[in-house]
């Protein structure tokens, strides 16, 4: 199935208009297959590889959920606490678990801005700036050595963010960012034009930079619940994240806590996506029962553009359709 998937992937990426794409499939905590397609830098003919860095956008939300899971397991946080304790101006009197499920309005509505309100919650329970908490509790703890806590660390205006880290870590992050893919805008004819990444930092909703290999490590550690030394959260906490949220008496929503959750052909899918318009996109799809995970990163919006993933159905993606056809 890996060879068949590989045969489908490259022409599909070309058809959609994706200058560069990196992909990995993890089974039983091991990378079984990985590949880079096209170019991380079209103008200079730099190939995309499994070690190419990309901004991962909304995939950051899954990491935020893990950070809050760490706080929960350490008895430093109760997810039924109201978000207004930290953000008095939050539009609704919602609980943390509602925000994690994109359900703060009493119904499902994918809203990254509301999710970003979880940033001070993480900072309060960890007693660290958000990006330092993410770097310490996830990147360093899980040895995600190629990931960077914020695209702005490499930008001229990022000095304040860089100052949160010692000289060694600053140097390391800047070194990793030299492998950052260039962003591209794709026109209606499929032509790629160099664009720019937005000038934003890092919060609970977006901003992380990573590689498919590092994200494979992140996903493998979550799956490997027998190795308690490295798993950042307990199985019970993880299971709540991967269970569809529902208000009392209401139907299940397409989200758990920080993740999307749905069934396809009787198999539970746990997934997350990121979309930075005209610049980058990301997609992670897990089958926990099979201990199987697909990770895709691209330097255009092609993995998310037009598929309306925010509505909660990952099977609209042609990449996922092929993946499910081969592995379910």
C-alpha positions in Angstrom: 0.0 0.0 0.0 2.9 2.4 0.6 4.1 2.1 -3.0 0.5 2.6 -4.3 0.0 5.6 -2.1 3.3 7.0 -3.4 2.2 6.6 -7.0 -1.0 8.5 -6.4 0.6 11.3 -4.3 2.9 13.1 -6.7 0.5 13.5 -9.6 -2.2 14.6 -7.2 0.1 17.2 -5.7 1.0 18.5 -9.2 -2.7 18.6 -10.2 -3.7 20.6 -7.2 -0.7 22.9 -7.5 1.7 22.3 -4.7 5.3 23.4 -5.3 6.6 21.3 -2.4 5.1 18.5 -0.3 6.6 16.4 2.5 4.9 13.2 3.7 5.3 10.5 6.2 3.3 7.4 7.3 3.9 6.1 10.8 2.8 2.6 11.9 3.3 1.1 15.4 5.5 4.1 16.4 7.9 3.7 13.5 8.2 5.7 10.2 7.3 3.1 7.6 7.4 5.4 4.6 8.5 9.0 3.9 8.9 11.2 0.9 9.5 14.7 -0.4 8.0 16.0 -3.6 8.8 19.1 -5.7 10.6 22.1 -4.3 10.8 23.8 -0.9 12.4 26.7 -2.9 11.3 26.7 -6.6 13.6 29.6 -7.7 16.7 28.0 -6.3 15.7 24.4 -7.0 15.9 23.3 -3.4 14.1 20.0 -3.1 11.4 19.3 -0.5 12.4 16.5 1.9 11.1 14.9 5.1 13.4 17.4 7.0 12.0 20.5 5.3 10.4 22.9 7.8 6.9 24.4 7.3 4.6 26.6 9.4 1.9 24.2 10.5 -0.9 26.7 11.3 -3.8 25.1 13.2 -1.9 21.9 13.9 -0.5 24.0 16.8 -3.9 23.6 18.4 -3.3 19.9 19.0 0.0 20.8 20.8 -1.9 23.3 23.0 -4.4 20.6 23.9 -1.5 18.4 25.0 0.0 21.2 27.1 -3.4 21.6 28.9 -3.5 17.9 29.3 -0.1 18.1 31.1 -1.6 20.7 33.4 -4.6 18.5 34.0 -2.6 15.4 34.8 -0.5 17.5 37.3 -3.7 18.7 38.9 -2.9 22.3 38.0 -6.0 22.8 35.9 -9.7 21.8 35.7 -11.1 22.0 32.2 -14.6 22.8 33.5 -13.2 26.2 34.7 -14.7 29.2 32.9 -12.4 30.8 30.3 -13.2 34.3 31.6 -11.1 33.6 34.7 -8.1 34.3 32.3 -9.8 36.3 29.5 -12.6 38.5 31.1 -13.5 39.9 27.7 -14.2 36.4 26.1 -17.5 36.7 24.2 -19.2 33.8 25.9 -19.2 32.5 29.5 -17.7 29.2 28.2 -15.6 26.5 29.9 -12.1 25.6 28.8 -13.3 22.3 27.4 -15.8 24.2 25.2 -13.1 26.3 23.8 -10.9 23.3 23.1 -13.8 21.8 21.2 -14.6 25.0 19.2 -18.0 24.9 21.0 -17.8 28.0 23.1 -20.9 29.4 21.4 -23.0 26.5 22.4 -22.6 24.8 19.1 -19.7 23.8 16.9 -18.0 26.7 15.1 -14.4 26.5 14.1 -12.9 29.8 15.3 -9.1 30.0 15.7 -9.4 33.4 17.3 -11.5 32.0 20.2 -9.1 29.1 20.5 -6.1 31.5 20.8 -7.7 32.6 24.2 -6.3 29.5 25.7 -2.8 31.0 25.5 -2.9 32.7 29.0 -4.5 29.5 30.4 -1.3 27.6 29.4 0.9 30.3 30.7 -0.9 30.4 34.1 -0.8 26.7 34.8 2.8 26.2 33.5 4.1 29.5 35.0 6.0 30.1 31.7 5.5 32.1 28.5 3.5 30.0 26.1 6.3 29.4 23.6 8.7 28.4 26.4 6.1 26.0 27.8 5.7 24.5 24.4 9.4 24.2 23.8 10.1 22.7 27.3 7.1 20.3 27.6 6.8 19.1 24.0 9.8 20.0 21.8 12.5 19.1 24.2 10.7 16.4 26.1 9.9 14.5 22.9 13.2 15.3 21.2 11.5 17.2 18.3 14.8 18.8 17.5 13.9 20.3 14.1 10.8 22.2 15.3 10.7 25.9 16.2 8.3 27.6 18.6 7.3 30.4 16.4 8.1 31.6 12.8 8.8 35.1 14.3 12.0 33.8 16.0 13.7 34.2 12.6 12.2 37.6 11.7 13.7 41.0 12.4 10.9 41.9 14.8 11.4 38.7 16.8 14.1 39.8 19.2 11.8 39.9 22.3 10.7 36.3 21.5 14.3 35.2 21.0 15.2 36.7 24.3 13.0 34.2 26.1 15.6 31.5 25.3 19.3 31.2 26.1 22.0 31.7 23.4 22.3 28.0 22.6 18.6 27.6 21.9 18.4 30.8 20.0 21.2 29.6 17.8 19.6 26.2 17.3 16.2 27.6 16.3 17.8 30.1 13.8 19.8 27.2 12.3 16.7 25.1 11.8 14.9 28.0 10.1 17.4 27.9 7.3 15.5 24.9 6.1 12.2 26.7 6.0 10.2 26.2 2.8 9.4 29.2 0.8 5.7 30.1 0.6 3.7 30.1 -2.7 0.5 31.4 -4.0 -1.2 29.2 -6.6 -3.4 30.9 -9.3 -6.4 29.3 -11.1 -4.1 27.8 -13.8 -1.9 26.1 -11.2 1.0 28.5 -11.5 3.1 29.2 -8.4 4.1 32.7 -7.4 6.4 33.4 -4.4 4.4 35.0 -1.6 5.2 35.9 2.0 4.4 34.4 5.4 2.3 36.6 7.7 4.2 38.6 10.4 2.7 36.8 13.4 4.1 35.1 16.5 2.9 32.1 18.3 -0.2 31.5 20.3 -2.5 28.6 21.3 -4.1 28.5 17.9 -1.2 28.9 15.4 2.4 29.7 14.8 4.5 26.5 15.2 7.0 25.4 12.7 7.9 21.8 12.2 8.8 18.9 9.9 7.0 15.7 9.0 9.6 13.7 10.9 9.2 15.7 14.1 5.4 15.5 13.8 5.8 11.8 13.4 7.7 11.7 16.7 4.9 13.8 18.3 2.2 11.4 17.1 4.2 8.3 17.9 4.7 9.4 21.5 1.0 9.9 21.9 0.3 6.5 20.6 3.0 4.8 22.7 1.1 4.8 26.0 3.3 1.9 27.4 6.3 4.2 27.4 5.4 6.4 30.3 8.8 8.1 30.5 8.2 10.1 27.3 4.4 10.3 26.8 3.5 13.8 27.9 -0.1 12.9 29.1 -1.9 10.0 30.5 -4.1 7.6 28.6 -7.3 8.8 30.3 -6.6 12.4 29.4 -5.7 11.5 25.8 -8.8 9.4 25.4 -11.0 12.5 26.4 -9.2 14.5 23.8 -10.0 11.9 21.1 -13.7 11.5 22.1 -16.3 13.7 20.3 -17.6 16.5 22.5 -21.3 16.8 23.1 -23.4 19.1 25.2 -25.7 17.2 27.6 -28.5 15.7 25.5 -27.0 17.0 22.3 -25.5 15.2 19.3 -21.7 14.6 19.2 -19.6 17.3 17.5 -16.8 16.8 15.0 -14.3 17.8 17.7 -12.8 16.3 20.8 -10.4 18.6 22.8 -8.0 20.1 20.3 -8.6 17.5 17.7 -11.2 16.6 15.1 -12.8 13.1 15.6 -15.0 11.2 13.1 -15.7 7.7 11.8 -14.9 6.4 8.3 -15.9 2.9 7.3 -16.3 2.0 11.0 -12.8 3.3 11.9 -12.2 6.2 14.2 -10.2 9.0 12.7 -8.4 11.6 14.8 -7.1 14.5 12.8 -6.0 18.1 12.6 -5.2 20.6 9.9 -3.5 23.9 9.3 -4.0 26.5 6.6 -2.1 29.7 6.1 -3.6 31.2 3.0 -1.3 31.5 -0.1 1.6 30.2 2.0 1.3 26.8 3.7 -0.9 23.9 4.8 -0.7 20.9 7.0 -2.8 17.7 7.6 -2.4 14.9 10.1 -4.8 11.9 10.1 -4.6 9.2 12.7 -6.3 5.8 13.0 -5.6 5.0 16.7 -7.0 1.5 16.5 -4.5 0.7 13.8 -1.7 2.8 15.3 -1.4 4.4 11.9 -0.8 8.1 11.1 -0.4 10.1 7.9 1.4 13.5 8.1 1.5 15.9 5.1 3.0 19.4 5.0 3.1 21.7 2.0 4.3 25.2 1.0 1.0 26.3 -0.5 -2.6 26.1 0.7 -3.2 23.0 -1.4 -3.8 20.5 1.5 -6.7 22.6 2.8 -7.8 25.0 0.1 -11.3 24.3 -1.2 -11.9 21.2 1.0 -13.6 23.1 3.9 -11.9 21.0 6.5 -13.2 23.5 9.2 -16.6 21.9 8.7 -15.2 18.7 10.3 -15.0 16.2 7.5 -11.5 15.2 6.5 -12.7 12.7 3.9 -13.3 15.6 1.5 -9.5 15.6 1.0 -8.4 13.5 -2.0 -5.2 12.7 -0.1 -7.2 11.2 2.7 -9.5 9.4 0.4 -6.6 7.5 -1.1 -5.1 6.9 2.3 -8.3 5.4 3.7 -8.9 3.3 0.6 -5.5 1.7 0.9 -5.3 1.3 4.7 -8.8 0.7 6.1 
